Amino acid sequence: MSDQPQLINIDNTPYLIDDLSDTCKEKLGSSQQTNQAIGLLSALISAAQKGAELDFKEALKLLPEPYVEGEEPALEGDLASKAH
């Protein structure tokens, strides 16, 4: 059984892992971890945006009738009883 050389492909270019410096390996590893973290954060941001959109849609359902200039606003609760 022959030992196969360990390769890493970067931008579709193969490199022998043994030829990479320790600094290069550390930077590649750091880059990979950063990209994974960015992917996780993107998923969290997407979920937060969907939640905000749902809250906004629910808030729209709770809005009163729009204000029309020149109409008297409807008084409710304590304000209505104090106005009379």
C-alpha positions as CSV (number, residue, x, y, z in Angstrom):
1,M,0.0,0.0,0.0
2,S,1.5,3.3,-1.0
3,D,1.2,6.5,0.9
4,Q,-1.0,9.0,-0.9
5,P,0.2,12.6,-0.6
6,Q,-2.2,14.7,1.5
7,L,-3.5,17.5,-0.6
8,I,-5.6,20.6,0.0
9,N,-7.4,22.4,-2.8
10,I,-7.6,26.2,-2.6
11,D,-9.4,28.0,-5.4
12,N,-9.3,24.7,-7.4
13,T,-5.5,24.5,-7.1
14,P,-4.0,21.5,-5.3
15,Y,-1.3,22.0,-2.7
16,L,0.7,19.4,-0.7
17,I,-0.2,19.9,2.9
18,D,3.4,19.2,3.9
19,D,4.5,22.1,1.8
20,L,2.4,24.6,3.7
21,S,4.1,26.6,6.5
22,D,2.6,26.5,9.9
23,T,1.6,30.1,9.6
24,C,-0.2,29.4,6.3
25,K,-2.0,26.4,8.0
26,E,-3.1,28.6,10.9
27,K,-4.4,31.4,8.6
28,L,-6.3,28.9,6.5
29,G,-7.8,27.3,9.6
30,S,-8.7,30.8,11.0
31,S,-10.3,31.8,7.7
32,Q,-12.4,28.6,7.7
33,Q,-13.6,29.2,11.3
34,T,-14.4,32.8,10.5
35,N,-16.4,31.8,7.4
36,Q,-18.3,29.2,9.5
37,A,-19.1,31.8,12.1
38,I,-20.3,34.2,9.4
39,G,-22.6,31.5,8.1
40,L,-24.0,31.0,11.6
41,L,-24.5,34.7,12.2
42,S,-26.2,35.0,8.8
43,A,-28.6,32.3,9.8
44,L,-29.3,34.1,13.1
45,I,-29.8,37.4,11.3
46,S,-32.2,35.8,8.8
47,A,-34.2,34.3,11.6
48,A,-34.4,37.7,13.4
49,Q,-35.5,39.4,10.2
50,K,-38.3,36.9,9.8
51,G,-39.4,37.4,13.4
52,A,-39.4,41.2,12.9
53,E,-41.4,40.8,9.7
54,L,-44.0,38.6,11.5
55,D,-44.2,41.1,14.4
56,F,-44.7,44.0,11.9
57,K,-47.5,42.0,10.1
58,E,-49.2,41.4,13.5
59,A,-48.9,45.0,14.5
60,L,-50.5,46.1,11.2
61,K,-53.5,43.9,12.1
62,L,-53.8,45.8,15.4
63,L,-53.8,49.3,13.9
64,P,-56.9,51.4,14.3
65,E,-58.7,53.1,11.3
66,P,-56.4,55.6,9.6
67,Y,-56.7,59.2,10.7
68,V,-58.5,61.4,8.2
69,E,-57.9,65.1,8.4
70,G,-60.9,67.1,9.4
71,E,-62.6,64.3,11.3
72,E,-62.9,64.3,15.0
73,P,-60.8,61.6,16.6
74,A,-62.8,59.0,18.5
75,L,-62.3,59.3,22.2
76,E,-62.0,56.2,24.4
77,G,-62.0,55.2,28.0
78,D,-61.4,57.9,30.6
79,L,-60.8,60.6,28.0
80,A,-64.3,60.1,26.6
81,S,-65.9,60.5,30.0
82,K,-63.9,63.6,30.9
83,A,-64.7,65.2,27.6
84,H,-68.5,65.2,28.2
